[in-house]
Amino acid sequence: MNWFTGILVYCMVWCVVFLTTLPFGVKRLENPPPGHEVGAPERPMLWRKVLATTLISAVIFTVIFFIIEQDWISFRPNA
């Protein structure tokens, strides 16, 4: 895996993990003020979710990198 493919794989893993962490810890406002969306979270804690996503993605990417580099899964045609 070259560096460009590694960056692309990491970005794809990061996006998937981020979308799965978004719903955790979300509480809606009971009586939102006028002009606010009813479904908007009270405290979305996005920076905490970005940090957790980055750490989880690094672990998942390390596993994927190891599997690809050990040729357990190969995307190259057999020569």
MIBA-90768 format. One record per atom (N, C-alpha, C): residue in three letters; atom name; x, y, z. Coordinates in pm, whole numbers, plus 32768, in hexadecimal, padded with zeros to 4 digits. Example, Ala and Ser with C-alpha at 12.3 -4.5 7.8 and 13.67 -1.06 7.14 Angstrom:
<pts>
<pt><type>ALA</type><atom>N</atom><c1>8527</c1><c2>7DC7</c2><c3>830C</c3></pt>
<pt><type>ALA</type><atom>CA</atom><c1>84CE</c1><c2>7E3E</c2><c3>830C</c3></pt>
<pt><type>ALA</type><atom>C</atom><c1>8528</c1><c2>7EB6</c2><c3>830C</c3></pt>
<pt><type>SER</type><atom>N</atom><c1>8505</c1><c2>7F1F</c2><c3>82C4</c3></pt>
<pt><type>SER</type><atom>CA</atom><c1>8557</c1><c2>7F96</c2><c3>82CA</c3></pt>
<pt><type>SER</type><atom>C</atom><c1>850A</c1><c2>8003</c2><c3>8313</c3></pt>
</pts>
This chain:
<pts>
<pt><type>MET</type><atom>N</atom><c1>8056</c1><c2>7F8B</c2><c3>8000</c3></pt>
<pt><type>MET</type><atom>CA</atom><c1>8000</c1><c2>8000</c2><c3>8000</c3></pt>
<pt><type>MET</type><atom>C</atom><c1>805B</c1><c2>807B</c2><c3>8000</c3></pt>
<pt><type>ASN</type><atom>N</atom><c1>8047</c1><c2>80D2</c2><c3>7F9E</c3></pt>
<pt><type>ASN</type><atom>CA</atom><c1>8098</c1><c2>814B</c2><c3>7F9C</c3></pt>
<pt><type>ASN</type><atom>C</atom><c1>8058</c1><c2>81B6</c2><c3>7FF5</c3></pt>
<pt><type>TRP</type><atom>N</atom><c1>8098</c1><c2>8227</c2><c3>8003</c3></pt>
<pt><type>TRP</type><atom>CA</atom><c1>806B</c1><c2>828D</c2><c3>8062</c3></pt>
<pt><type>TRP</type><atom>C</atom><c1>7FE5</c1><c2>82C9</c2><c3>8039</c3></pt>
<pt><type>PHE</type><atom>N</atom><c1>7FCE</c1><c2>82D9</c2><c3>7FB6</c3></pt>
<pt><type>PHE</type><atom>CA</atom><c1>7F51</c1><c2>8314</c2><c3>7F88</c3></pt>
<pt><type>PHE</type><atom>C</atom><c1>7EDB</c1><c2>82B8</c2><c3>7FA6</c3></pt>
<pt><type>THR</type><atom>N</atom><c1>7EEB</c1><c2>8237</c2><c3>7F8B</c3></pt>
<pt><type>THR</type><atom>CA</atom><c1>7E82</c1><c2>81D6</c2><c3>7FA9</c3></pt>
<pt><type>THR</type><atom>C</atom><c1>7E6A</c1><c2>81CF</c2><c3>8040</c3></pt>
<pt><type>GLY</type><atom>N</atom><c1>7ED4</c1><c2>81D7</c2><c3>808F</c3></pt>
<pt><type>GLY</type><atom>CA</atom><c1>7EC6</c1><c2>81D5</c2><c3>8120</c3></pt>
<pt><type>GLY</type><atom>C</atom><c1>7E75</c1><c2>824B</c2><c3>8153</c3></pt>
<pt><type>ILE</type><atom>N</atom><c1>7E8E</c1><c2>82C0</c2><c3>811B</c3></pt>
<pt><type>ILE</type><atom>CA</atom><c1>7E42</c1><c2>8337</c2><c3>8144</c3></pt>
<pt><type>ILE</type><atom>C</atom><c1>7DAF</c1><c2>8328</c2><c3>811D</c3></pt>
<pt><type>LEU</type><atom>N</atom><c1>7D95</c1><c2>82F5</c2><c3>80A5</c3></pt>
<pt><type>LEU</type><atom>CA</atom><c1>7D0A</c1><c2>82E2</c2><c3>807A</c3></pt>
<pt><type>LEU</type><atom>C</atom><c1>7CC1</c1><c2>827E</c2><c3>80D2</c3></pt>
<pt><type>VAL</type><atom>N</atom><c1>7D02</c1><c2>820F</c2><c3>80F1</c3></pt>
<pt><type>VAL</type><atom>CA</atom><c1>7CC4</c1><c2>81AA</c2><c3>8147</c3></pt>
<pt><type>VAL</type><atom>C</atom><c1>7CA9</c1><c2>81E4</c2><c3>81D1</c3></pt>
<pt><type>TYR</type><atom>N</atom><c1>7D0A</c1><c2>822E</c2><c3>8209</c3></pt>
<pt><type>TYR</type><atom>CA</atom><c1>7CF7</c1><c2>826A</c2><c3>828D</c3></pt>
<pt><type>TYR</type><atom>C</atom><c1>7C81</c1><c2>82CC</c2><c3>828C</c3></pt>
<pt><type>CYS</type><atom>N</atom><c1>7C76</c1><c2>831D</c2><c3>8223</c3></pt>
<pt><type>CYS</type><atom>CA</atom><c1>7C08</c1><c2>837E</c2><c3>821A</c3></pt>
<pt><type>CYS</type><atom>C</atom><c1>7B81</c1><c2>8338</c2><c3>8210</c3></pt>
<pt><type>MET</type><atom>N</atom><c1>7B7B</c1><c2>82CD</c2><c3>81C5</c3></pt>
<pt><type>MET</type><atom>CA</atom><c1>7AFC</c1><c2>8282</c2><c3>81BB</c3></pt>
<pt><type>MET</type><atom>C</atom><c1>7AD7</c1><c2>8243</c2><c3>8240</c3></pt>
<pt><type>VAL</type><atom>N</atom><c1>7B39</c1><c2>8209</c2><c3>8284</c3></pt>
<pt><type>VAL</type><atom>CA</atom><c1>7B1F</c1><c2>81CE</c2><c3>8308</c3></pt>
<pt><type>VAL</type><atom>C</atom><c1>7AF4</c1><c2>823B</c2><c3>8369</c3></pt>
<pt><type>TRP</type><atom>N</atom><c1>7B38</c1><c2>82AE</c2><c3>8366</c3></pt>
<pt><type>TRP</type><atom>CA</atom><c1>7B18</c1><c2>831B</c2><c3>83C1</c3></pt>
<pt><type>TRP</type><atom>C</atom><c1>7A88</c1><c2>834A</c2><c3>83AE</c3></pt>
<pt><type>CYS</type><atom>N</atom><c1>7A5D</c1><c2>835A</c2><c3>8331</c3></pt>
<pt><type>CYS</type><atom>CA</atom><c1>79D5</c1><c2>8388</c2><c3>8316</c3></pt>
<pt><type>CYS</type><atom>C</atom><c1>796C</c1><c2>8325</c2><c3>8347</c3></pt>
<pt><type>VAL</type><atom>N</atom><c1>7983</c1><c2>82A6</c2><c3>8330</c3></pt>
<pt><type>VAL</type><atom>CA</atom><c1>7923</c1><c2>8240</c2><c3>835D</c3></pt>
<pt><type>VAL</type><atom>C</atom><c1>791B</c1><c2>823E</c2><c3>83F6</c3></pt>
<pt><type>VAL</type><atom>N</atom><c1>798D</c1><c2>8243</c2><c3>8438</c3></pt>
<pt><type>VAL</type><atom>CA</atom><c1>798E</c1><c2>8242</c2><c3>84CB</c3></pt>
<pt><type>VAL</type><atom>C</atom><c1>794E</c1><c2>82C1</c2><c3>8501</c3></pt>
<pt><type>PHE</type><atom>N</atom><c1>7969</c1><c2>8333</c2><c3>84C3</c3></pt>
<pt><type>PHE</type><atom>CA</atom><c1>792D</c1><c2>83B1</c2><c3>84F2</c3></pt>
<pt><type>PHE</type><atom>C</atom><c1>7894</c1><c2>83AD</c2><c3>84E9</c3></pt>
<pt><type>LEU</type><atom>N</atom><c1>7862</c1><c2>8379</c2><c3>847A</c3></pt>
<pt><type>LEU</type><atom>CA</atom><c1>77D0</c1><c2>8372</c2><c3>846C</c3></pt>
<pt><type>LEU</type><atom>C</atom><c1>7792</c1><c2>8310</c2><c3>84CF</c3></pt>
<pt><type>THR</type><atom>N</atom><c1>77DE</c1><c2>82AC</c2><c3>84FB</c3></pt>
<pt><type>THR</type><atom>CA</atom><c1>77A7</c1><c2>8250</c2><c3>855E</c3></pt>
<pt><type>THR</type><atom>C</atom><c1>77B1</c1><c2>8288</c2><c3>85EC</c3></pt>
<pt><type>THR</type><atom>N</atom><c1>780C</c1><c2>82E5</c2><c3>8605</c3></pt>
<pt><type>THR</type><atom>CA</atom><c1>7818</c1><c2>831E</c2><c3>868C</c3></pt>
<pt><type>THR</type><atom>C</atom><c1>77BD</c1><c2>8397</c2><c3>86A2</c3></pt>
<pt><type>LEU</type><atom>N</atom><c1>7787</c1><c2>83CF</c2><c3>8639</c3></pt>
<pt><type>LEU</type><atom>CA</atom><c1>7734</c1><c2>8448</c2><c3>8649</c3></pt>
<pt><type>LEU</type><atom>C</atom><c1>76BB</c1><c2>8436</c2><c3>86A6</c3></pt>
<pt><type>PRO</type><atom>N</atom><c1>7673</c1><c2>83C7</c2><c3>86A2</c3></pt>
<pt><type>PRO</type><atom>CA</atom><c1>75FC</c1><c2>83BE</c2><c3>86F9</c3></pt>
<pt><type>PRO</type><atom>C</atom><c1>7618</c1><c2>83A8</c2><c3>878D</c3></pt>
<pt><type>PHE</type><atom>N</atom><c1>7692</c1><c2>8383</c2><c3>87B3</c3></pt>
<pt><type>PHE</type><atom>CA</atom><c1>76AE</c1><c2>8365</c2><c3>8840</c3></pt>
<pt><type>PHE</type><atom>C</atom><c1>76AD</c1><c2>83E2</c2><c3>8896</c3></pt>
<pt><type>GLY</type><atom>N</atom><c1>7666</c1><c2>83DC</c2><c3>8906</c3></pt>
<pt><type>GLY</type><atom>CA</atom><c1>7663</c1><c2>8449</c2><c3>8966</c3></pt>
<pt><type>GLY</type><atom>C</atom><c1>760F</c1><c2>84C0</c2><c3>893E</c3></pt>
<pt><type>VAL</type><atom>N</atom><c1>75B6</c1><c2>84B0</c2><c3>88DD</c3></pt>
<pt><type>VAL</type><atom>CA</atom><c1>7566</c1><c2>8521</c2><c3>88AD</c3></pt>
<pt><type>VAL</type><atom>C</atom><c1>74E5</c1><c2>8529</c2><c3>88FE</c3></pt>
<pt><type>LYS</type><atom>N</atom><c1>74C9</c1><c2>859F</c2><c3>8932</c3></pt>
<pt><type>LYS</type><atom>CA</atom><c1>744C</c1><c2>85B9</c2><c3>897B</c3></pt>
<pt><type>LYS</type><atom>C</atom><c1>7408</c1><c2>8630</c2><c3>8939</c3></pt>
<pt><type>ARG</type><atom>N</atom><c1>7388</c1><c2>8621</c2><c3>891B</c3></pt>
<pt><type>ARG</type><atom>CA</atom><c1>733E</c1><c2>8690</c2><c3>88E0</c3></pt>
<pt><type>ARG</type><atom>C</atom><c1>7308</c1><c2>86EC</c2><c3>894C</c3></pt>
<pt><type>LEU</type><atom>N</atom><c1>72F3</c1><c2>8768</c2><c3>8927</c3></pt>
<pt><type>LEU</type><atom>CA</atom><c1>72B5</c1><c2>87C8</c2><c3>8983</c3></pt>
<pt><type>LEU</type><atom>C</atom><c1>7222</c1><c2>87A6</c2><c3>8992</c3></pt>
<pt><type>GLU</type><atom>N</atom><c1>71F0</c1><c2>87AF</c2><c3>8A0D</c3></pt>
<pt><type>GLU</type><atom>CA</atom><c1>7163</c1><c2>8793</c2><c3>8A26</c3></pt>
<pt><type>GLU</type><atom>C</atom><c1>710A</c1><c2>8801</c2><c3>89EC</c3></pt>
<pt><type>ASN</type><atom>N</atom><c1>712B</c1><c2>887D</c2><c3>8A0A</c3></pt>
<pt><type>ASN</type><atom>CA</atom><c1>70DF</c1><c2>88EF</c2><c3>89D9</c3></pt>
<pt><type>ASN</type><atom>C</atom><c1>713F</c1><c2>894E</c2><c3>8991</c3></pt>
<pt><type>PRO</type><atom>N</atom><c1>7156</c1><c2>8938</c2><c3>890F</c3></pt>
<pt><type>PRO</type><atom>CA</atom><c1>71B5</c1><c2>898F</c2><c3>88CA</c3></pt>
<pt><type>PRO</type><atom>C</atom><c1>717F</c1><c2>8A1C</c2><c3>88BA</c3></pt>
<pt><type>PRO</type><atom>N</atom><c1>71D6</c1><c2>8A7F</c2><c3>88BF</c3></pt>
<pt><type>PRO</type><atom>CA</atom><c1>71AA</c1><c2>8B09</c2><c3>88AC</c3></pt>
<pt><type>PRO</type><atom>C</atom><c1>7176</c1><c2>8B1D</c2><c3>881D</c3></pt>
<pt><type>PRO</type><atom>N</atom><c1>7121</c1><c2>8B7F</c2><c3>8809</c3></pt>
<pt><type>PRO</type><atom>CA</atom><c1>70ED</c1><c2>8B96</c2><c3>8782</c3></pt>
<pt><type>PRO</type><atom>C</atom><c1>715F</c1><c2>8BB1</c2><c3>871F</c3></pt>
<pt><type>GLY</type><atom>N</atom><c1>7154</c1><c2>8B74</c2><c3>86AB</c3></pt>
<pt><type>GLY</type><atom>CA</atom><c1>71B8</c1><c2>8B85</c2><c3>8644</c3></pt>
<pt><type>GLY</type><atom>C</atom><c1>7223</c1><c2>8B19</c2><c3>8643</c3></pt>
<pt><type>HIS</type><atom>N</atom><c1>7223</c1><c2>8AC1</c2><c3>86A6</c3></pt>
<pt><type>HIS</type><atom>CA</atom><c1>7285</c1><c2>8A55</c2><c3>86AC</c3></pt>
<pt><type>HIS</type><atom>C</atom><c1>7245</c1><c2>89D4</c2><c3>867A</c3></pt>
<pt><type>GLU</type><atom>N</atom><c1>7296</c1><c2>8980</c2><c3>863B</c3></pt>
<pt><type>GLU</type><atom>CA</atom><c1>7266</c1><c2>88FF</c2><c3>8609</c3></pt>
<pt><type>GLU</type><atom>C</atom><c1>7243</c1><c2>88A4</c2><c3>867E</c3></pt>
<pt><type>VAL</type><atom>N</atom><c1>71D2</c1><c2>885F</c2><c3>8672</c3></pt>
<pt><type>VAL</type><atom>CA</atom><c1>71A3</c1><c2>8808</c2><c3>86DE</c3></pt>
<pt><type>VAL</type><atom>C</atom><c1>7203</c1><c2>8793</c2><c3>86F2</c3></pt>
<pt><type>GLY</type><atom>N</atom><c1>723A</c1><c2>875D</c2><c3>8687</c3></pt>
<pt><type>GLY</type><atom>CA</atom><c1>7291</c1><c2>86E9</c2><c3>8693</c3></pt>
<pt><type>GLY</type><atom>C</atom><c1>7324</c1><c2>8709</c2><c3>86AA</c3></pt>
<pt><type>ALA</type><atom>N</atom><c1>7347</c1><c2>8787</c2><c3>86B9</c3></pt>
<pt><type>ALA</type><atom>CA</atom><c1>73D4</c1><c2>87AB</c2><c3>86CE</c3></pt>
<pt><type>ALA</type><atom>C</atom><c1>7401</c1><c2>8781</c2><c3>8759</c3></pt>
<pt><type>PRO</type><atom>N</atom><c1>747B</c1><c2>874A</c2><c3>8764</c3></pt>
<pt><type>PRO</type><atom>CA</atom><c1>74AA</c1><c2>871D</c2><c3>87E7</c3></pt>
<pt><type>PRO</type><atom>C</atom><c1>74CA</c1><c2>8793</c2><c3>8843</c3></pt>
<pt><type>GLU</type><atom>N</atom><c1>74BD</c1><c2>8779</c2><c3>88C4</c3></pt>
<pt><type>GLU</type><atom>CA</atom><c1>74DA</c1><c2>87E1</c2><c3>8927</c3></pt>
<pt><type>GLU</type><atom>C</atom><c1>7570</c1><c2>87FF</c2><c3>8929</c3></pt>
<pt><type>ARG</type><atom>N</atom><c1>75C1</c1><c2>8799</c2><c3>8936</c3></pt>
<pt><type>ARG</type><atom>CA</atom><c1>7654</c1><c2>87A5</c2><c3>8932</c3></pt>
<pt><type>ARG</type><atom>C</atom><c1>7689</c1><c2>8737</c2><c3>88D7</c3></pt>
<pt><type>PRO</type><atom>N</atom><c1>76AD</c1><c2>8755</c2><c3>885C</c3></pt>
<pt><type>PRO</type><atom>CA</atom><c1>76D8</c1><c2>86EA</c2><c3>8801</c3></pt>
<pt><type>PRO</type><atom>C</atom><c1>7761</c1><c2>86AF</c2><c3>8820</c3></pt>
<pt><type>MET</type><atom>N</atom><c1>77B7</c1><c2>86F4</c2><c3>886C</c3></pt>
<pt><type>MET</type><atom>CA</atom><c1>783C</c1><c2>86C5</c2><c3>8893</c3></pt>
<pt><type>MET</type><atom>C</atom><c1>788D</c1><c2>8695</c2><c3>8819</c3></pt>
<pt><type>LEU</type><atom>N</atom><c1>7893</c1><c2>86E7</c2><c3>87B0</c3></pt>
<pt><type>LEU</type><atom>CA</atom><c1>78D4</c1><c2>86BE</c2><c3>8734</c3></pt>
<pt><type>LEU</type><atom>C</atom><c1>796A</c1><c2>86AA</c2><c3>8744</c3></pt>
<pt><type>TRP</type><atom>N</atom><c1>79AE</c1><c2>86FF</c2><c3>8791</c3></pt>
<pt><type>TRP</type><atom>CA</atom><c1>7A3F</c1><c2>86EF</c2><c3>879F</c3></pt>
<pt><type>TRP</type><atom>C</atom><c1>7A62</c1><c2>866C</c2><c3>87E4</c3></pt>
<pt><type>ARG</type><atom>N</atom><c1>7A12</c1><c2>8644</c2><c3>8845</c3></pt>
<pt><type>ARG</type><atom>CA</atom><c1>7A28</c1><c2>85C4</c2><c3>8888</c3></pt>
<pt><type>ARG</type><atom>C</atom><c1>7A13</c1><c2>8550</c2><c3>8827</c3></pt>
<pt><type>LYS</type><atom>N</atom><c1>79AE</c1><c2>855D</c2><c3>87D1</c3></pt>
<pt><type>LYS</type><atom>CA</atom><c1>7993</c1><c2>84F5</c2><c3>876F</c3></pt>
<pt><type>LYS</type><atom>C</atom><c1>79FE</c1><c2>84F0</c2><c3>8702</c3></pt>
<pt><type>VAL</type><atom>N</atom><c1>7A34</c1><c2>8564</c2><c3>86DC</c3></pt>
<pt><type>VAL</type><atom>CA</atom><c1>7AA0</c1><c2>8568</c2><c3>867A</c3></pt>
<pt><type>VAL</type><atom>C</atom><c1>7B1D</c1><c2>8524</c2><c3>86B4</c3></pt>
<pt><type>LEU</type><atom>N</atom><c1>7B3C</c1><c2>853F</c2><c3>8732</c3></pt>
<pt><type>LEU</type><atom>CA</atom><c1>7BB0</c1><c2>8500</c2><c3>8771</c3></pt>
<pt><type>LEU</type><atom>C</atom><c1>7B9D</c1><c2>8469</c2><c3>877C</c3></pt>
<pt><type>ALA</type><atom>N</atom><c1>7B28</c1><c2>843D</c2><c3>87A8</c3></pt>
<pt><type>ALA</type><atom>CA</atom><c1>7B0D</c1><c2>83AE</c2><c3>87B2</c3></pt>
<pt><type>ALA</type><atom>C</atom><c1>7B12</c1><c2>836C</c2><c3>8729</c3></pt>
<pt><type>THR</type><atom>N</atom><c1>7ADB</c1><c2>83AF</c2><c3>86C4</c3></pt>
<pt><type>THR</type><atom>CA</atom><c1>7ADD</c1><c2>837A</c2><c3>863C</c3></pt>
<pt><type>THR</type><atom>C</atom><c1>7B6B</c1><c2>836C</c2><c3>8609</c3></pt>
<pt><type>THR</type><atom>N</atom><c1>7BC0</c1><c2>83CD</c2><c3>8624</c3></pt>
<pt><type>THR</type><atom>CA</atom><c1>7C4A</c1><c2>83C7</c2><c3>85F6</c3></pt>
<pt><type>THR</type><atom>C</atom><c1>7C95</c1><c2>8353</c2><c3>8636</c3></pt>
<pt><type>LEU</type><atom>N</atom><c1>7C81</c1><c2>833E</c2><c3>86B7</c3></pt>
<pt><type>LEU</type><atom>CA</atom><c1>7CC4</c1><c2>82CF</c2><c3>86FC</c3></pt>
<pt><type>LEU</type><atom>C</atom><c1>7C91</c1><c2>8247</c2><c3>86CC</c3></pt>
<pt><type>ILE</type><atom>N</atom><c1>7C0F</c1><c2>8239</c2><c3>86C1</c3></pt>
<pt><type>ILE</type><atom>CA</atom><c1>7BD5</c1><c2>81BB</c2><c3>8692</c3></pt>
<pt><type>ILE</type><atom>C</atom><c1>7BFE</c1><c2>819F</c2><c3>8603</c3></pt>
<pt><type>SER</type><atom>N</atom><c1>7BFE</c1><c2>8206</c2><c3>85AF</c3></pt>
<pt><type>SER</type><atom>CA</atom><c1>7C25</c1><c2>81F5</c2><c3>8523</c3></pt>
<pt><type>SER</type><atom>C</atom><c1>7CB8</c1><c2>81CD</c2><c3>8516</c3></pt>
<pt><type>ALA</type><atom>N</atom><c1>7D0D</c1><c2>8201</c2><c3>856C</c3></pt>
<pt><type>ALA</type><atom>CA</atom><c1>7D9B</c1><c2>81DC</c2><c3>8569</c3></pt>
<pt><type>ALA</type><atom>C</atom><c1>7DAD</c1><c2>8148</c2><c3>8587</c3></pt>
<pt><type>VAL</type><atom>N</atom><c1>7D61</c1><c2>8115</c2><c3>85E8</c3></pt>
<pt><type>VAL</type><atom>CA</atom><c1>7D6A</c1><c2>8087</c2><c3>860A</c3></pt>
<pt><type>VAL</type><atom>C</atom><c1>7D36</c1><c2>8031</c2><c3>8596</c3></pt>
<pt><type>ILE</type><atom>N</atom><c1>7CC3</c1><c2>8056</c2><c3>855E</c3></pt>
<pt><type>ILE</type><atom>CA</atom><c1>7C8A</c1><c2>800A</c2><c3>84F0</c3></pt>
<pt><type>ILE</type><atom>C</atom><c1>7CE5</c1><c2>800F</c2><c3>8476</c3></pt>
<pt><type>PHE</type><atom>N</atom><c1>7D1E</c1><c2>8084</c2><c3>8459</c3></pt>
<pt><type>PHE</type><atom>CA</atom><c1>7D78</c1><c2>8091</c2><c3>83E6</c3></pt>
<pt><type>PHE</type><atom>C</atom><c1>7DF6</c1><c2>803C</c2><c3>83FA</c3></pt>
<pt><type>THR</type><atom>N</atom><c1>7E29</c1><c2>8037</c2><c3>8474</c3></pt>
<pt><type>THR</type><atom>CA</atom><c1>7E9E</c1><c2>7FE4</c2><c3>848F</c3></pt>
<pt><type>THR</type><atom>C</atom><c1>7E82</c1><c2>7F52</c2><c3>8472</c3></pt>
<pt><type>VAL</type><atom>N</atom><c1>7E0D</c1><c2>7F22</c2><c3>8498</c3></pt>
<pt><type>VAL</type><atom>CA</atom><c1>7DE6</c1><c2>7E98</c2><c3>847C</c3></pt>
<pt><type>VAL</type><atom>C</atom><c1>7DDA</c1><c2>7E82</c2><c3>83E4</c3></pt>
<pt><type>ILE</type><atom>N</atom><c1>7D99</c1><c2>7EDE</c2><c3>839F</c3></pt>
<pt><type>ILE</type><atom>CA</atom><c1>7D89</c1><c2>7ED3</c2><c3>830D</c3></pt>
<pt><type>ILE</type><atom>C</atom><c1>7E12</c1><c2>7ED6</c2><c3>82CA</c3></pt>
<pt><type>PHE</type><atom>N</atom><c1>7E68</c1><c2>7F2F</c2><c3>82F4</c3></pt>
<pt><type>PHE</type><atom>CA</atom><c1>7EEF</c1><c2>7F39</c2><c3>82BA</c3></pt>
<pt><type>PHE</type><atom>C</atom><c1>7F3C</c1><c2>7EB8</c2><c3>82CE</c3></pt>
<pt><type>PHE</type><atom>N</atom><c1>7F36</c1><c2>7E7E</c2><c3>8345</c3></pt>
<pt><type>PHE</type><atom>CA</atom><c1>7F7C</c1><c2>7E02</c2><c3>8362</c3></pt>
<pt><type>PHE</type><atom>C</atom><c1>7F46</c1><c2>7D90</c2><c3>830A</c3></pt>
<pt><type>ILE</type><atom>N</atom><c1>7EC4</c1><c2>7D87</c2><c3>82FB</c3></pt>
<pt><type>ILE</type><atom>CA</atom><c1>7E88</c1><c2>7D1E</c2><c3>82A9</c3></pt>
<pt><type>ILE</type><atom>C</atom><c1>7EB3</c1><c2>7D2B</c2><c3>8218</c3></pt>
<pt><type>ILE</type><atom>N</atom><c1>7EB3</c1><c2>7DA4</c2><c3>81E4</c3></pt>
<pt><type>ILE</type><atom>CA</atom><c1>7ED8</c1><c2>7DB8</c2><c3>8158</c3></pt>
<pt><type>ILE</type><atom>C</atom><c1>7F6E</c1><c2>7DA1</c2><c3>8143</c3></pt>
<pt><type>GLU</type><atom>N</atom><c1>7FC2</c1><c2>7DD1</c2><c3>819F</c3></pt>
<pt><type>GLU</type><atom>CA</atom><c1>8053</c1><c2>7DC0</c2><c3>818F</c3></pt>
<pt><type>GLU</type><atom>C</atom><c1>807F</c1><c2>7D2F</c2><c3>819F</c3></pt>
<pt><type>GLN</type><atom>N</atom><c1>8036</c1><c2>7CE0</c2><c3>81EC</c3></pt>
<pt><type>GLN</type><atom>CA</atom><c1>8058</c1><c2>7C53</c2><c3>81FD</c3></pt>
<pt><type>GLN</type><atom>C</atom><c1>8023</c1><c2>7BFC</c2><c3>818B</c3></pt>
<pt><type>ASP</type><atom>N</atom><c1>7FDF</c1><c2>7C3A</c2><c3>812B</c3></pt>
<pt><type>ASP</type><atom>CA</atom><c1>7FA3</c1><c2>7BF6</c2><c3>80B8</c3></pt>
<pt><type>ASP</type><atom>C</atom><c1>7F3C</c1><c2>7B8C</c2><c3>80E0</c3></pt>
<pt><type>TRP</type><atom>N</atom><c1>7EFA</c1><c2>7BA0</c2><c3>8150</c3></pt>
<pt><type>TRP</type><atom>CA</atom><c1>7E8A</c1><c2>7B49</c2><c3>8172</c3></pt>
<pt><type>TRP</type><atom>C</atom><c1>7E17</c1><c2>7B66</c2><c3>8113</c3></pt>
<pt><type>ILE</type><atom>N</atom><c1>7E0A</c1><c2>7BE6</c2><c3>80F1</c3></pt>
<pt><type>ILE</type><atom>CA</atom><c1>7DAA</c1><c2>7C10</c2><c3>808B</c3></pt>
<pt><type>ILE</type><atom>C</atom><c1>7DFB</c1><c2>7C5D</c2><c3>8023</c3></pt>
<pt><type>SER</type><atom>N</atom><c1>7DF3</c1><c2>7C33</c2><c3>7FA6</c3></pt>
<pt><type>SER</type><atom>CA</atom><c1>7E40</c1><c2>7C72</c2><c3>7F3E</c3></pt>
<pt><type>SER</type><atom>C</atom><c1>7DE4</c1><c2>7CA9</c2><c3>7ED3</c3></pt>
<pt><type>PHE</type><atom>N</atom><c1>7DFF</c1><c2>7D24</c2><c3>7EA8</c3></pt>
<pt><type>PHE</type><atom>CA</atom><c1>7DB2</c1><c2>7D63</c2><c3>7E3F</c3></pt>
<pt><type>PHE</type><atom>C</atom><c1>7E00</c1><c2>7D63</c2><c3>7DBC</c3></pt>
<pt><type>ARG</type><atom>N</atom><c1>7E6E</c1><c2>7D1A</c2><c3>7DBA</c3></pt>
<pt><type>ARG</type><atom>CA</atom><c1>7EC0</c1><c2>7D10</c2><c3>7D42</c3></pt>
<pt><type>ARG</type><atom>C</atom><c1>7EA3</c1><c2>7C8E</c2><c3>7CFA</c3></pt>
<pt><type>PRO</type><atom>N</atom><c1>7EA6</c1><c2>7C8C</c2><c3>7C75</c3></pt>
<pt><type>PRO</type><atom>CA</atom><c1>7E91</c1><c2>7C0E</c2><c3>7C2E</c3></pt>
<pt><type>PRO</type><atom>C</atom><c1>7F08</c1><c2>7BB0</c2><c3>7C46</c3></pt>
<pt><type>ASN</type><atom>N</atom><c1>7EEB</c1><c2>7B2F</c2><c3>7C4A</c3></pt>
<pt><type>ASN</type><atom>CA</atom><c1>7F57</c1><c2>7ACE</c2><c3>7C5D</c3></pt>
<pt><type>ASN</type><atom>C</atom><c1>7FB1</c1><c2>7ACA</c2><c3>7BE4</c3></pt>
<pt><type>ALA</type><atom>N</atom><c1>8032</c1><c2>7AD2</c2><c3>7BFA</c3></pt>
<pt><type>ALA</type><atom>CA</atom><c1>8091</c1><c2>7AD4</c2><c3>7B8B</c3></pt>
<pt><type>ALA</type><atom>C</atom><c1>80DD</c1><c2>7A52</c2><c3>7B83</c3></pt>
</pts>
